Structures are given as C-alpha cells and as structure tokens.
Amino acid sequence: MVFENVKKMIAKQLKADEASITADTRLVEDLKADSANVMVMIMDLEDNYGIVIEDDQIMNLKTVGDVVKYIEAHQ
C-alpha cells in the first residue's frame, strides 16, 4: 500500500508515467528529479505519513524502493 501511494505521489509531482515507476526506479537518474523536486517530495511524504525524514538520510533515498522502506521503518 505504501508503495502504491508513494508511486502516485512521485508520478504526479514529477509528471512521470506512473506505470513506468517500480521499486528500482531511481529518483534522479530515471525520473530526472532535481534537488527542489526531492525537497518537495520529502515535505509531502512527511505530511502524508506523519514522519520526519532526517536531512542526513535524504541522500540515502536513491530509489522509489528506498523511500518506501524508509517510510515503512519509521511509521
């Protein structure tokens, strides 16, 4: 369920084809997210899931799967 929600949110924000997003999809290399995109995504995820993503952890979130795992571990 988390994966589906994250996928929808990322697809909408980055104007990407939701069907093409998998757990292995890389945010920067595959979806062309820039630092502003990433910061907006982080804020949206924090609001939607009631979590805080520490600044030093953001660089570890390279794929959609990394984001999902982080959310699941911190909910």
N, C-alpha and C positions, 0 to 999 in steps of 0.2 A: 504493500500500500504506500509506504514512504517513497519507494522508487517511482511509482506512477505519478504521485503528486509533485515530486522534485522534477521529473521529466517534463511535465506540463508547464511548470513554472519557468524552467530554463528555456523551453521551446518558445514560450510567449515572450519572455524578456529578450532573447537573442534572435527572435524571428527565424527560428530554425524549424525544420521539419521534425515534428515530434516522433514520427515513425522511424526516423533515422537515428534517434538517440538510444544508446544502450548503456549498460553499466561501464563499459570500457571506453565510451566516448570521452575524449579529452576536452576540457573546457576551453583552453587557449588554442591548442593546435587544430582541433577538429571544428570547434564551434566559433572560433575567432573572437572569444571573449577578451576584452581588454580590462585594465585594472578598474575602470569605472563600472563596467558590467559586473565584475566579480564583487565589488563592494555593494552594489545594489542587490545582487543575488544574496549575499551574506545577510544584509539587513532584512530582506524578505524572509529568508529562512529562519532567522532569529525570531521575527514577529510571528510567523506561522507556527513554529514549533515550540515557542517559549524557551528557547535555549540561548546561550551566549557562545559564540564561536570566538575563541581567543585569537588575538592578532597573530601570535606565533604559530597557530595551527592552519591559518589560511593558505600558506604556501604548500601545505601537505595535501590540499584538496585539489588534485590534478584531474581526476575523472569524475563522472557522474556517480560512479560507484563509491568513490572516496567520500563524496558528500553524503550519500545515503548512509554509509557505515558510520560516519561521524554523528549524524542525527540520531540514528538508532542507539548508539552508545551513550548519548548524552540526554536522552529524553527522560 
